[in-house]
Amino acid sequence: MLGALAQLLIKKGTASITGDLTSIVLNLPLIAGYSIYGINTLLMVLALKDGEMSMLYPIIALTYVWTTLLSYTVLGEPSNMYKNIGIVTIVLGVAVMGRGGRK
Amino acid sequence: MSPLVRSMLMVFGASLIGSFGMAFLKMGAERTTKSIWSFVNTRLVFGVVLFLGSSVLYVAGIKGGQLSVLYPMVSLGYIWGLVWAKIFFNEPLTRQKFAGLGLILVGVFFVGLGSQDQQPPAPTAAVQQIRR
């Protein structure tokens, strides 16, 4: 249960990182980016308190997935086969990782 | 030193520093209680500082090279992280963790490959702010 909560938190956290990245790309006010980054760090800490670092750290790679999806939707970049293969593989990896955690 | 080698060294350094940052964050996180002030502890703050340093080095490094090479190098940090988790926190390293990490590394490589033909993002106000 706590592990699931930690994973949920970390997923929210990685989404926040991409929010931060796009805010840099879109040149939105810095303060918004930094506060999102702050929230992200806080969520990460909460997840780390009860979660395993060996599992949570690689899950940050989901950032690449969010960034790619956001660049497709928000920035309107054309779909890219390599990137699609990449994000599917990352999601698979995170799923396998999640199964390996302490129950 | 060629620009690519220089970039690779910077990104390599960033991944190493970042993984230590994560270890300190974990140490600090274990010391937090319900009190908000418990979040301001030495280890946690040091972890955040390491993360900031790592991201500055990363942004500087990623500017000067092929993303297909540099992106997967960032993920090296996840491998360091696995090693620190074993050494410092005695976390079990299961087969699933290695398999999952392997898939993630392959995935990040492909995302880097896909980012290849795009110019790295021009330095924005945010990056310039950091450099100052």
gemmi code that builds the backbone of each chain (N, CA, C; Angstrom):
import gemmi

chains = {
    "A": [
        ("MET", (0.844, -1.212, 0.000), (0.000, 0.000, 0.000), (0.872, 1.253, 0.000)),
        ("LEU", (1.814, 1.294, 0.939), (2.711, 2.447, 0.992), (3.580, 2.503, -0.251)),
        ("GLY", (3.974, 1.308, -0.718), (4.776, 1.255, -1.931), (4.008, 1.809, -3.114)),
        ("ALA", (2.738, 1.449, -3.178), (1.896, 1.948, -4.266), (1.736, 3.454, -4.172)),
        ("LEU", (1.565, 3.920, -2.932), (1.435, 5.363, -2.713), (2.714, 6.064, -3.147)),
        ("ALA", (3.852, 5.463, -2.784), (5.142, 6.042, -3.166), (5.265, 6.122, -4.677)),
        ("GLN", (4.829, 5.046, -5.335), (4.918, 5.045, -6.798), (4.013, 6.104, -7.401)),
        ("LEU", (2.836, 6.242, -6.812), (1.917, 7.269, -7.290), (2.549, 8.648, -7.113)),
        ("LEU", (3.143, 8.845, -5.944), (3.785, 10.126, -5.660), (4.908, 10.402, -6.649)),
        ("ILE", (5.702, 9.375, -6.913), (6.844, 9.579, -7.792), (6.373, 9.829, -9.220)),
        ("LYS", (5.286, 9.206, -9.590), (4.770, 9.469, -10.932), (4.299, 10.909, -11.051)),
        ("LYS", (3.627, 11.371, -9.996), (3.241, 12.776, -9.978), (4.477, 13.659, -10.021)),
        ("GLY", (5.474, 13.228, -9.299), (6.711, 14.005, -9.223), (7.379, 14.130, -10.570)),
        ("THR", (7.468, 13.026, -11.308), (8.122, 13.077, -12.611), (7.303, 13.935, -13.570)),
        ("ALA", (5.998, 13.901, -13.426), (5.165, 14.764, -14.268), (5.490, 16.223, -13.988)),
        ("SER", (5.782, 16.507, -12.739), (6.118, 17.879, -12.381), (7.448, 18.306, -12.995)),
        ("ILE", (8.385, 17.379, -13.069), (9.679, 17.705, -13.676), (9.451, 18.154, -15.114)),
        ("THR", (8.641, 17.406, -15.840), (8.412, 17.778, -17.233), (7.684, 19.113, -17.293)),
        ("GLY", (6.801, 19.331, -16.343), (6.146, 20.630, -16.287), (7.193, 21.721, -16.185)),
        ("ASP", (8.212, 21.446, -15.385), (9.305, 22.390, -15.210), (10.059, 22.582, -16.530)),
        ("LEU", (10.354, 21.463, -17.205), (11.087, 21.535, -18.468), (10.325, 22.341, -19.505)),
        ("THR", (9.041, 22.026, -19.660), (8.282, 22.751, -20.668), (8.180, 24.217, -20.311)),
        ("SER", (8.126, 24.503, -19.021), (8.033, 25.903, -18.639), (9.301, 26.640, -19.059)),
        ("ILE", (10.430, 25.902, -19.051), (11.666, 26.521, -19.535), (11.579, 26.694, -21.044)),
        ("VAL", (11.133, 25.619, -21.731), (11.033, 25.674, -23.184), (10.067, 26.774, -23.615)),
        ("LEU", (8.932, 26.832, -22.941), (7.912, 27.816, -23.318), (8.208, 29.190, -22.741)),
        ("ASN", (9.278, 29.266, -21.952), (9.681, 30.537, -21.366), (8.622, 31.135, -20.450)),
        ("LEU", (7.928, 30.280, -19.733), (6.958, 30.766, -18.760), (7.730, 31.336, -17.573)),
        ("PRO", (7.024, 32.100, -16.736), (7.723, 32.699, -15.594), (8.523, 31.658, -14.813)),
        ("LEU", (9.757, 32.025, -14.496), (10.660, 31.102, -13.804), (10.076, 30.633, -12.488)),
        ("ILE", (9.412, 31.528, -11.820), (8.936, 31.239, -10.471), (7.998, 30.030, -10.474)),
        ("ALA", (7.184, 29.897, -11.518), (6.285, 28.752, -11.621), (7.095, 27.471, -11.742)),
        ("GLY", (8.110, 27.505, -12.594), (8.962, 26.332, -12.783), (9.632, 25.917, -11.496)),
        ("TYR", (10.165, 26.897, -10.782), (10.876, 26.574, -9.553), (9.953, 26.024, -8.489)),
        ("SER", (8.734, 26.590, -8.408), (7.825, 26.069, -7.381), (7.383, 24.651, -7.738)),
        ("ILE", (7.190, 24.379, -9.035), (6.858, 23.012, -9.442), (8.013, 22.090, -9.087)),
        ("TYR", (9.241, 22.570, -9.322), (10.404, 21.763, -8.998), (10.471, 21.488, -7.498)),
        ("GLY", (10.100, 22.507, -6.723), (10.093, 22.349, -5.275), (9.090, 21.285, -4.838)),
        ("ILE", (7.890, 21.367, -5.397), (6.845, 20.383, -5.087), (7.325, 18.987, -5.477)),
        ("ASN", (7.981, 18.921, -6.655), (8.499, 17.665, -7.160), (9.501, 17.040, -6.184)),
        ("THR", (10.414, 17.888, -5.674), (11.411, 17.390, -4.726), (10.740, 16.900, -3.455)),
        ("LEU", (9.738, 17.640, -3.009), (9.020, 17.267, -1.792), (8.339, 15.905, -1.969)),
        ("LEU", (7.685, 15.713, -3.125), (7.025, 14.431, -3.406), (8.059, 13.308, -3.443)),
        ("MET", (9.217, 13.609, -4.034), (10.290, 12.624, -4.129), (10.732, 12.205, -2.728)),
        ("VAL", (10.884, 13.195, -1.846), (11.308, 12.907, -0.470), (10.267, 12.035, 0.226)),
        ("LEU", (8.983, 12.381, 0.053), (7.924, 11.595, 0.676), (7.940, 10.163, 0.159)),
        ("ALA", (8.209, 10.014, -1.149), (8.258, 8.670, -1.729), (9.459, 7.898, -1.198)),
        ("LEU", (10.590, 8.606, -1.065), (11.828, 7.950, -0.622), (11.758, 7.504, 0.825)),
        ("LYS", (10.934, 8.176, 1.620), (10.845, 7.869, 3.048), (10.489, 6.397, 3.256)),
        ("ASP", (9.586, 5.899, 2.446), (9.171, 4.512, 2.630), (9.524, 3.613, 1.451)),
        ("GLY", (9.897, 4.228, 0.331), (10.199, 3.422, -0.851), (11.668, 3.078, -0.960)),
        ("GLU", (11.968, 2.133, -1.854), (13.346, 1.751, -2.080), (13.977, 2.674, -3.111)),
        ("MET", (15.169, 3.160, -2.806), (15.847, 4.062, -3.724), (16.193, 3.358, -5.028)),
        ("SER", (16.593, 2.076, -4.935), (16.992, 1.347, -6.128), (15.829, 1.220, -7.109)),
        ("MET", (14.613, 1.339, -6.598), (13.447, 1.223, -7.462), (12.963, 2.590, -7.910)),
        ("LEU", (12.950, 3.547, -6.983), (12.370, 4.859, -7.281), (13.230, 5.674, -8.239)),
        ("TYR", (14.541, 5.555, -8.107), (15.425, 6.395, -8.910), (15.230, 6.158, -10.409)),
        ("PRO", (15.281, 4.901, -10.882), (15.108, 4.701, -12.328), (13.723, 5.096, -12.826)),
        ("ILE", (12.744, 5.125, -11.913), (11.383, 5.476, -12.329), (11.335, 6.938, -12.780)),
        ("ILE", (12.336, 7.724, -12.359), (12.424, 9.108, -12.818), (12.531, 9.155, -14.342)),
        ("ALA", (13.005, 8.060, -14.940), (13.126, 8.007, -16.401), (11.776, 8.220, -17.079)),
        ("LEU", (10.689, 8.078, -16.317), (9.363, 8.377, -16.878), (9.290, 9.826, -17.343)),
        ("THR", (10.193, 10.652, -16.791), (10.274, 12.043, -17.239), (10.400, 12.129, -18.754)),
        ("TYR", (11.227, 11.226, -19.327), (11.412, 11.214, -20.780), (10.083, 10.955, -21.473)),
        ("VAL", (9.291, 10.056, -20.885), (7.994, 9.728, -21.475), (7.089, 10.952, -21.467)),
        ("TRP", (6.993, 11.599, -20.289), (6.144, 12.789, -20.180), (6.640, 13.897, -21.099)),
        ("THR", (7.947, 14.102, -21.106), (8.500, 15.168, -21.956), (8.127, 14.938, -23.411)),
        ("THR", (8.292, 13.672, -23.865), (7.991, 13.350, -25.255), (6.510, 13.563, -25.557)),
        ("LEU", (5.666, 13.049, -24.656), (4.225, 13.200, -24.879), (3.822, 14.675, -24.878)),
        ("LEU", (4.427, 15.451, -23.976), (4.113, 16.882, -23.925), (4.606, 17.600, -25.173)),
        ("SER", (5.773, 17.180, -25.681), (6.286, 17.843, -26.885), (5.396, 17.522, -28.085)),
        ("TYR", (4.775, 16.334, -28.054), (3.818, 16.009, -29.124), (2.565, 16.873, -29.010)),
        ("THR", (2.026, 16.938, -27.786), (0.727, 17.590, -27.616), (0.863, 19.110, -27.497)),
        ("VAL", (1.688, 19.563, -26.564), (1.775, 21.009, -26.313), (2.568, 21.724, -27.407)),
        ("LEU", (3.729, 21.163, -27.749), (4.587, 21.836, -28.729), (4.261, 21.428, -30.162)),
        ("GLY", (3.414, 20.399, -30.317), (3.002, 19.991, -31.646), (4.123, 19.437, -32.509)),
        ("GLU", (5.122, 18.799, -31.883), (6.195, 18.194, -32.677), (5.669, 16.957, -33.405)),
        ("PRO", (6.194, 16.688, -34.601), (5.739, 15.492, -35.315), (6.136, 14.226, -34.567)),
        ("SER", (5.283, 13.204, -34.661), (5.557, 11.922, -34.024), (6.829, 11.321, -34.615)),
        ("ASN", (7.593, 10.651, -33.762), (8.916, 10.191, -34.151), (9.047, 8.727, -33.740)),
        ("MET", (9.374, 7.858, -34.716), (9.346, 6.418, -34.459), (10.317, 6.009, -33.350)),
        ("TYR", (11.554, 6.522, -33.406), (12.549, 6.173, -32.385), (12.055, 6.553, -30.991)),
        ("LYS", (11.513, 7.778, -30.909), (11.018, 8.237, -29.607), (9.881, 7.352, -29.116)),
        ("ASN", (8.985, 6.960, -30.055), (7.860, 6.101, -29.663), (8.360, 4.764, -29.131)),
        ("ILE", (9.327, 4.169, -29.856), (9.925, 2.909, -29.378), (10.516, 3.133, -27.995)),
        ("GLY", (11.232, 4.249, -27.851), (11.901, 4.564, -26.593), (10.949, 4.665, -25.424)),
        ("ILE", (9.849, 5.438, -25.601), (8.976, 5.645, -24.445), (8.217, 4.360, -24.093)),
        ("VAL", (7.885, 3.551, -25.099), (7.217, 2.275, -24.808), (8.163, 1.375, -24.005)),
        ("THR", (9.440, 1.350, -24.420), (10.421, 0.522, -23.715), (10.620, 1.002, -22.275)),
        ("ILE", (10.657, 2.313, -22.087), (10.831, 2.857, -20.733), (9.650, 2.456, -19.846)),
        ("VAL", (8.437, 2.595, -20.379), (7.249, 2.234, -19.592), (7.291, 0.751, -19.216)),
        ("LEU", (7.706, -0.086, -20.187), (7.858, -1.525, -19.913), (8.864, -1.745, -18.779)),
        ("GLY", (9.991, -1.040, -18.884), (11.047, -1.179, -17.874), (10.548, -0.810, -16.491)),
        ("VAL", (9.800, 0.293, -16.414), (9.273, 0.735, -15.120), (8.290, -0.301, -14.568)),
        ("ALA", (7.491, -0.894, -15.475), (6.539, -1.921, -15.053), (7.274, -3.131, -14.468)),
        ("VAL", (8.331, -3.566, -15.156), (9.121, -4.703, -14.669), (9.746, -4.355, -13.327)),
        ("MET", (10.282, -3.140, -13.240), (10.894, -2.641, -12.013), (9.892, -2.684, -10.865)),
        ("GLY", (8.676, -2.250, -11.126), (7.650, -2.211, -10.097), (7.342, -3.592, -9.540)),
        ("ARG", (7.412, -4.595, -10.409), (7.145, -5.970, -9.960), (8.244, -6.500, -9.060)),
        ("GLY", (9.453, -5.923, -9.206), (10.598, -6.433, -8.453), (10.698, -5.863, -7.051)),
        ("GLY", (9.834, -4.919, -6.735), (9.926, -4.262, -5.441), (9.477, -5.141, -4.297)),
        ("ARG", (9.847, -4.689, -3.120), (9.459, -5.370, -1.892), (7.948, -5.274, -1.744)),
        ("LYS", (7.328, -6.362, -1.366), (5.860, -6.323, -1.282), (5.419, -5.836, 0.098)),
    ],
    "B": [
        ("MET", (40.999, 18.731, -26.039), (39.847, 17.849, -25.816), (38.709, 18.244, -26.769)),
        ("SER", (38.175, 17.273, -27.472), (37.091, 17.588, -28.411), (35.830, 17.972, -27.632)),
        ("PRO", (34.981, 18.793, -28.279), (33.761, 19.239, -27.567), (32.903, 18.071, -27.100)),
        ("LEU", (32.846, 17.006, -27.915), (31.986, 15.875, -27.531), (32.519, 15.193, -26.273)),
        ("VAL", (33.857, 14.977, -26.243), (34.450, 14.340, -25.063), (34.210, 15.200, -23.830)),
        ("ARG", (34.328, 16.510, -24.025), (34.111, 17.434, -22.923), (32.664, 17.333, -22.426)),
        ("SER", (31.736, 17.324, -23.390), (30.320, 17.182, -23.029), (30.061, 15.874, -22.302)),
        ("MET", (30.701, 14.792, -22.819), (30.489, 13.481, -22.205), (30.987, 13.470, -20.767)),
        ("LEU", (32.152, 14.075, -20.547), (32.691, 14.122, -19.188), (31.769, 14.916, -18.264)),
        ("MET", (31.232, 16.032, -18.797), (30.342, 16.851, -17.969), (29.070, 16.083, -17.609)),
        ("VAL", (28.494, 15.415, -18.617), (27.262, 14.662, -18.365), (27.538, 13.487, -17.430)),
        ("PHE", (28.710, 12.852, -17.623), (29.125, 11.758, -16.743), (29.207, 12.256, -15.301)),
        ("GLY", (29.855, 13.403, -15.139), (29.965, 13.998, -13.806), (28.590, 14.307, -13.217)),
        ("ALA", (27.718, 14.853, -14.085), (26.372, 15.206, -13.625), (25.623, 13.969, -13.132)),
        ("SER", (25.784, 12.846, -13.855), (25.075, 11.622, -13.461), (25.589, 11.105, -12.119)),
        ("LEU", (26.898, 11.231, -11.924), (27.504, 10.761, -10.677), (27.048, 11.638, -9.502)),
        ("ILE", (27.123, 12.959, -9.699), (26.713, 13.889, -8.641), (25.227, 13.711, -8.328)),
        ("GLY", (24.433, 13.556, -9.395), (22.999, 13.384, -9.201), (22.658, 12.142, -8.395)),
        ("SER", (23.405, 11.060, -8.644), (23.113, 9.814, -7.930), (23.465, 9.947, -6.442)),
        ("PHE", (24.539, 10.710, -6.160), (24.867, 10.980, -4.755), (23.793, 11.855, -4.125)),
        ("GLY", (23.301, 12.818, -4.931), (22.221, 13.675, -4.450), (21.026, 12.852, -4.021)),
        ("MET", (20.710, 11.843, -4.845), (19.574, 10.982, -4.539), (19.815, 10.203, -3.246)),
        ("ALA", (21.051, 9.732, -3.061), (21.375, 8.974, -1.848), (21.203, 9.850, -0.600)),
        ("PHE", (21.665, 11.119, -0.697), (21.519, 12.020, 0.452), (20.050, 12.364, 0.697)),
        ("LEU", (19.308, 12.496, -0.416), (17.878, 12.777, -0.288), (17.189, 11.639, 0.466)),
        ("LYS", (17.594, 10.416, 0.137), (17.022, 9.242, 0.783), (17.378, 9.216, 2.282)),
        ("MET", (18.663, 9.500, 2.572), (19.090, 9.537, 3.977), (18.298, 10.585, 4.741)),
        ("GLY", (18.168, 11.775, 4.109), (17.436, 12.860, 4.757), (15.970, 12.516, 4.928)),
        ("ALA", (15.404, 11.860, 3.904), (13.976, 11.534, 3.924), (13.655, 10.599, 5.078)),
        ("GLU", (14.611, 9.693, 5.372), (14.366, 8.731, 6.441), (14.324, 9.395, 7.806)),
        ("ARG", (14.864, 10.615, 7.897), (14.895, 11.313, 9.171), (13.727, 12.260, 9.377)),
        ("THR", (12.879, 12.374, 8.367), (11.761, 13.301, 8.517), (10.677, 12.699, 9.398)),
        ("THR", (9.981, 13.609, 10.086), (8.845, 13.195, 10.905), (7.620, 13.951, 10.398)),
        ("LYS", (6.597, 14.030, 11.224), (5.407, 14.750, 10.789), (5.634, 16.264, 10.812)),
        ("SER", (6.637, 16.690, 11.584), (6.924, 18.123, 11.660), (7.537, 18.621, 10.352)),
        ("ILE", (7.068, 19.790, 9.918), (7.593, 20.375, 8.674), (9.080, 20.677, 8.814)),
        ("TRP", (9.500, 21.103, 10.020), (10.890, 21.502, 10.224), (11.855, 20.335, 10.097)),
        ("SER", (11.343, 19.127, 10.287), (12.231, 17.972, 10.150), (12.688, 17.812, 8.707)),
        ("PHE", (12.011, 18.492, 7.771), (12.419, 18.404, 6.368), (13.659, 19.256, 6.094)),
        ("VAL", (13.948, 20.188, 7.005), (15.163, 20.977, 6.835), (16.269, 20.317, 7.644)),
        ("ASN", (16.783, 19.192, 7.142), (17.922, 18.580, 7.818), (19.119, 18.539, 6.876)),
        ("THR", (20.292, 18.447, 7.478), (21.538, 18.605, 6.718), (21.585, 17.711, 5.490)),
        ("ARG", (21.247, 16.447, 5.666), (21.380, 15.504, 4.558), (20.448, 15.856, 3.404)),
        ("LEU", (19.236, 16.220, 3.762), (18.251, 16.562, 2.742), (18.689, 17.800, 1.961)),
        ("VAL", (19.123, 18.828, 2.696), (19.562, 20.069, 2.042), (20.774, 19.788, 1.146)),
        ("PHE", (21.706, 18.973, 1.642), (22.889, 18.642, 0.855), (22.479, 17.889, -0.417)),
        ("GLY", (21.511, 17.016, -0.280), (21.010, 16.284, -1.452), (20.446, 17.230, -2.505)),
        ("VAL", (19.671, 18.217, -2.047), (19.085, 19.196, -2.974), (20.195, 20.004, -3.653)),
        ("VAL", (21.203, 20.404, -2.857), (22.326, 21.162, -3.429), (23.037, 20.336, -4.504)),
        ("LEU", (23.263, 19.047, -4.227), (23.903, 18.173, -5.212), (23.067, 18.081, -6.481)),
        ("PHE", (21.739, 18.009, -6.306), (20.850, 17.942, -7.467), (20.968, 19.196, -8.324)),
        ("LEU", (20.987, 20.359, -7.660), (21.106, 21.624, -8.394), (22.424, 21.653, -9.168)),
        ("GLY", (23.515, 21.270, -8.481), (24.824, 21.237, -9.138), (24.806, 20.295, -10.327)),
        ("SER", (24.207, 19.136, -10.133), (24.129, 18.142, -11.197), (23.357, 18.678, -12.407)),
        ("SER", (22.261, 19.407, -12.155), (21.451, 19.877, -13.280), (22.159, 21.002, -14.044)),
        ("VAL", (22.905, 21.844, -13.331), (23.681, 22.897, -14.013), (24.717, 22.256, -14.937)),
        ("LEU", (25.428, 21.266, -14.413), (26.455, 20.566, -15.191), (25.827, 19.836, -16.386)),
        ("TYR", (24.652, 19.273, -16.153), (23.944, 18.534, -17.194), (23.528, 19.457, -18.344)),
        ("VAL", (22.932, 20.598, -17.979), (22.486, 21.556, -19.007), (23.681, 22.047, -19.815)),
        ("ALA", (24.779, 22.326, -19.123), (25.979, 22.799, -19.812), (26.532, 21.711, -20.727)),
        ("GLY", (26.505, 20.464, -20.257), (27.084, 19.369, -21.029), (26.250, 18.986, -22.235)),
        ("ILE", (24.936, 19.009, -22.080), (24.055, 18.499, -23.123), (24.020, 19.429, -24.337)),
        ("LYS", (24.462, 20.673, -24.139), (24.453, 21.639, -25.236), (25.425, 21.254, -26.362)),
        ("GLY", (26.529, 20.635, -25.970), (27.600, 20.502, -26.947), (27.804, 19.117, -27.530)),
        ("GLY", (26.740, 18.357, -27.739), (26.999, 17.041, -28.303), (25.769, 16.329, -28.791)),
        ("GLN", (25.999, 15.116, -29.305), (24.894, 14.326, -29.836), (24.034, 13.815, -28.705)),
        ("LEU", (22.747, 14.064, -28.818), (21.849, 13.651, -27.746), (21.768, 12.133, -27.625)),
        ("SER", (21.964, 11.420, -28.776), (21.873, 9.957, -28.717), (22.985, 9.379, -27.858)),
        ("VAL", (24.087, 10.112, -27.729), (25.183, 9.665, -26.866), (24.962, 10.167, -25.448)),
        ("LEU", (24.532, 11.438, -25.334), (24.493, 12.080, -24.020), (23.285, 11.655, -23.186)),
        ("TYR", (22.131, 11.456, -23.821), (20.947, 11.054, -23.070), (21.176, 9.745, -22.295)),
        ("PRO", (21.642, 8.674, -22.976), (21.840, 7.429, -22.221), (22.875, 7.583, -21.109)),
        ("MET", (23.815, 8.515, -21.293), (24.837, 8.700, -20.252), (24.234, 9.231, -18.962)),
        ("VAL", (23.195, 10.049, -19.115), (22.503, 10.554, -17.928), (21.935, 9.378, -17.140)),
        ("SER", (21.446, 8.383, -17.878), (20.841, 7.226, -17.226), (21.864, 6.372, -16.494)),
        ("LEU", (23.152, 6.636, -16.753), (24.183, 5.941, -15.978), (23.964, 6.195, -14.498)),
        ("GLY", (23.401, 7.386, -14.212), (23.121, 7.735, -12.826), (22.240, 6.700, -12.148)),
        ("TYR", (21.323, 6.089, -12.917), (20.431, 5.077, -12.336), (21.239, 3.853, -11.909)),
        ("ILE", (22.302, 3.544, -12.694), (23.154, 2.403, -12.329), (23.922, 2.731, -11.057)),
        ("TRP", (24.489, 3.942, -10.997), (25.161, 4.338, -9.738), (24.168, 4.211, -8.593)),
        ("GLY", (22.963, 4.730, -8.823), (21.941, 4.721, -7.778), (21.692, 3.323, -7.232)),
        ("LEU", (21.682, 2.340, -8.138), (21.463, 0.952, -7.739), (22.599, 0.478, -6.828)),
        ("VAL", (23.835, 0.885, -7.199), (25.002, 0.494, -6.411), (24.953, 1.142, -5.031)),
        ("TRP", (24.645, 2.455, -4.980), (24.574, 3.135, -3.668), (23.455, 2.538, -2.813)),
        ("ALA", (22.334, 2.200, -3.463), (21.203, 1.639, -2.723), (21.624, 0.349, -2.021)),
        ("LYS", (22.463, -0.439, -2.720), (22.947, -1.697, -2.159), (23.923, -1.426, -1.016)),
        ("ILE", (24.880, -0.505, -1.274), (25.946, -0.243, -0.300), (25.414, 0.494, 0.936)),
        ("PHE", (24.686, 1.597, 0.708), (24.298, 2.460, 1.821), (23.016, 2.008, 2.516)),
        ("PHE", (22.077, 1.455, 1.753), (20.783, 1.149, 2.349), (20.486, -0.344, 2.358)),
        ("ASN", (21.464, -1.119, 1.857), (21.333, -2.575, 1.878), (20.028, -3.051, 1.236)),
        ("GLU", (19.650, -2.397, 0.147), (18.436, -2.817, -0.557), (18.746, -4.019, -1.441)),
        ("PRO", (17.821, -4.966, -1.487), (18.070, -6.145, -2.319), (18.066, -5.767, -3.806)),
        ("LEU", (19.017, -6.313, -4.557), (19.042, -6.082, -6.001), (18.467, -7.317, -6.686)),
        ("THR", (17.221, -7.208, -7.075), (16.543, -8.368, -7.651), (16.751, -8.414, -9.167)),
        ("ARG", (16.412, -9.572, -9.725), (16.533, -9.740, -11.174), (15.609, -8.755, -11.903)),
        ("GLN", (14.414, -8.532, -11.322), (13.473, -7.603, -11.954), (14.037, -6.196, -12.028)),
        ("LYS", (14.774, -5.804, -10.986), (15.340, -4.456, -10.985), (16.351, -4.308, -12.116)),
        ("PHE", (17.213, -5.335, -12.293), (18.199, -5.273, -13.370), (17.506, -5.283, -14.723)),
        ("ALA", (16.502, -6.154, -14.866), (15.788, -6.249, -16.145), (15.073, -4.927, -16.449)),
        ("GLY", (14.401, -4.377, -15.439), (13.691, -3.113, -15.609), (14.644, -1.990, -15.978)),
        ("LEU", (15.782, -1.945, -15.271), (16.776, -0.906, -15.543), (17.317, -1.039, -16.968)),
        ("GLY", (17.566, -2.288, -17.380), (18.056, -2.533, -18.745), (17.087, -1.992, -19.779)),
        ("LEU", (15.801, -2.301, -19.591), (14.776, -1.811, -20.524), (14.743, -0.280, -20.543)),
        ("ILE", (14.834, 0.304, -19.346), (14.791, 1.766, -19.256), (15.979, 2.374, -20.005)),
        ("LEU", (17.175, 1.781, -19.833), (18.363, 2.295, -20.524), (18.190, 2.220, -22.035)),
        ("VAL", (17.671, 1.077, -22.522), (17.421, 0.925, -23.964), (16.425, 1.987, -24.436)),
        ("GLY", (15.358, 2.182, -23.639), (14.338, 3.163, -23.983), (14.903, 4.570, -24.075)),
        ("VAL", (15.734, 4.930, -23.084), (16.329, 6.269, -23.079), (17.251, 6.438, -24.293)),
        ("PHE", (17.956, 5.357, -24.662), (18.814, 5.403, -25.849), (17.991, 5.737, -27.096)),
        ("PHE", (16.829, 5.087, -27.213), (15.985, 5.331, -28.390), (15.431, 6.755, -28.394)),
        ("VAL", (15.034, 7.244, -27.212), (14.545, 8.629, -27.146), (15.656, 9.581, -27.580)),
        ("GLY", (16.887, 9.293, -27.161), (18.031, 10.111, -27.567), (18.233, 10.062, -29.069)),
        ("LEU", (18.092, 8.854, -29.627), (18.225, 8.656, -31.076), (17.172, 9.475, -31.813)),
        ("GLY", (15.964, 9.480, -31.259), (14.874, 10.227, -31.877), (15.049, 11.732, -31.752)),
        ("SER", (15.817, 12.155, -30.745), (16.021, 13.584, -30.539), (17.177, 14.100, -31.377)),
        ("GLN", (17.878, 13.163, -32.000), (19.095, 13.453, -32.745), (18.966, 14.583, -33.754)),
        ("ASP", (17.933, 14.461, -34.629), (17.839, 15.401, -35.751), (17.344, 16.773, -35.319)),
        ("GLN", (16.886, 16.861, -34.043), (16.425, 18.168, -33.583), (17.578, 18.922, -32.943)),
        ("GLN", (17.590, 20.216, -33.153), (18.597, 21.041, -32.499), (18.345, 21.009, -30.996)),
        ("PRO", (19.413, 20.949, -30.206), (19.199, 21.091, -28.772), (18.556, 22.443, -28.505)),
        ("PRO", (17.665, 22.504, -27.520), (16.959, 23.751, -27.263), (17.924, 24.913, -27.019)),
        ("ALA", (17.606, 26.036, -27.633), (18.452, 27.208, -27.433), (18.381, 27.630, -25.978)),
        ("PRO", (19.487, 28.156, -25.457), (19.471, 28.591, -24.056), (18.403, 29.648, -23.842)),
        ("THR", (17.517, 29.372, -22.922), (16.433, 30.306, -22.637), (16.814, 31.165, -21.455)),
        ("ALA", (15.920, 32.029, -21.103), (16.173, 32.926, -19.968), (16.528, 32.126, -18.729)),
        ("ALA", (15.854, 30.981, -18.562), (16.074, 30.180, -17.357), (17.513, 29.697, -17.280)),
        ("VAL", (18.011, 29.188, -18.415), (19.368, 28.659, -18.429), (20.371, 29.772, -18.214)),
        ("GLN", (20.109, 30.905, -18.884), (21.025, 32.033, -18.726), (21.053, 32.494, -17.273)),
        ("GLN", (19.883, 32.404, -16.660), (19.775, 32.772, -15.239), (20.704, 31.896, -14.410)),
        ("ILE", (20.678, 30.591, -14.711), (21.495, 29.653, -13.948), (22.976, 29.953, -14.158)),
        ("ARG", (23.345, 30.282, -15.384), (24.759, 30.516, -15.703), (25.305, 31.748, -14.989)),
        ("ARG", (24.431, 32.692, -14.739), (24.921, 33.957, -14.194), (25.532, 33.811, -12.833)),
    ],
}
model = gemmi.Model(1)
for chain_id, residues in chains.items():
    chain = gemmi.Chain(chain_id)
    for i, (resn, *xyz) in enumerate(residues, 1):
        res = gemmi.Residue()
        res.name, res.seqid = resn, gemmi.SeqId(i, " ")
        for name, pos in zip(("N", "CA", "C"), xyz):
            atom = gemmi.Atom()
            atom.name, atom.element = name, gemmi.Element(name[0])
            atom.pos, atom.b_iso = gemmi.Position(*pos), 0.0
            res.add_atom(atom)
        chain.add_residue(res)
    model.add_chain(chain)
structure = gemmi.Structure()
structure.add_model(model)
structure.setup_entities()
